[in-house]
Amino acid sequence: MEHAKKMVLIDPKELEHQRQQDQQFVKPIPGPRVESISALDREMQDILHSREGVSDYDKLQRYREVLHDIYT
């Protein structure tokens, strides 16, 4: 057990706050790859946060489709 990993739960608001602070200091140079990754990230976030009567199973399937598109 000396090499066991620990998980820590944090408030999603705190995570978003930390991301915003990080973005203030690090501005990536926009390029085709960065823009496509950002678009994919936005698409994945939209899937996870959609509340239009979509079941969690359907969200998971859509999320997997996006991941599959990234790696193919």
C-alpha positions in Angstrom: 0.0 0.0 0.0 3.0 2.3 0.1 2.3 3.2 -3.6 -1.4 3.7 -3.4 -2.9 6.6 -5.2 -5.3 9.0 -3.5 -8.3 10.8 -5.0 -9.4 14.1 -3.8 -12.9 15.5 -4.5 -13.1 19.2 -5.3 -15.9 21.5 -6.1 -16.4 22.0 -9.9 -16.6 25.7 -9.3 -13.1 25.7 -7.7 -11.8 23.7 -10.7 -13.2 26.2 -13.1 -11.8 29.1 -11.1 -8.3 27.5 -11.2 -8.6 27.0 -15.0 -9.4 30.6 -15.4 -6.5 31.7 -13.4 -4.2 29.4 -15.3 -5.4 30.8 -18.6 -4.5 34.3 -17.5 -0.9 33.3 -17.3 -0.6 30.9 -20.2 -1.9 32.0 -23.5 -1.3 29.3 -26.2 -0.3 30.4 -29.6 -3.4 29.7 -31.8 -2.7 27.2 -34.5 -4.7 24.7 -36.4 -4.1 21.9 -33.8 -4.8 24.1 -30.8 -8.0 25.4 -32.4 -9.2 21.9 -33.3 -8.5 20.7 -29.7 -10.3 23.7 -28.3 -13.3 23.0 -30.5 -13.3 19.3 -29.5 -13.1 20.3 -25.8 -16.0 22.7 -26.2 -18.0 19.9 -28.0 -17.3 17.4 -25.2 -18.2 20.0 -22.5 -21.5 20.7 -24.3 -22.3 17.0 -24.3 -21.6 16.6 -20.6 -23.5 19.7 -19.6 -26.5 19.4 -21.9 -29.7 19.2 -20.0 -32.2 18.9 -22.8 -33.7 15.6 -21.6 -30.8 13.6 -22.7 -30.1 10.5 -20.6 -26.7 10.0 -19.1 -26.3 6.9 -21.3 -26.9 8.9 -24.5 -24.4 11.6 -23.2 -21.9 8.8 -22.7 -22.4 7.5 -26.2 -22.0 10.9 -27.8 -18.9 11.5 -25.7 -17.4 8.2 -26.8 -18.2 9.1 -30.4 -16.2 12.4 -30.0 -13.3 10.5 -28.4 -13.4 8.0 -31.2 -13.2 10.8 -33.8 -10.1 12.2 -32.0 -8.2 9.0 -32.2 -9.1 8.0 -35.8 
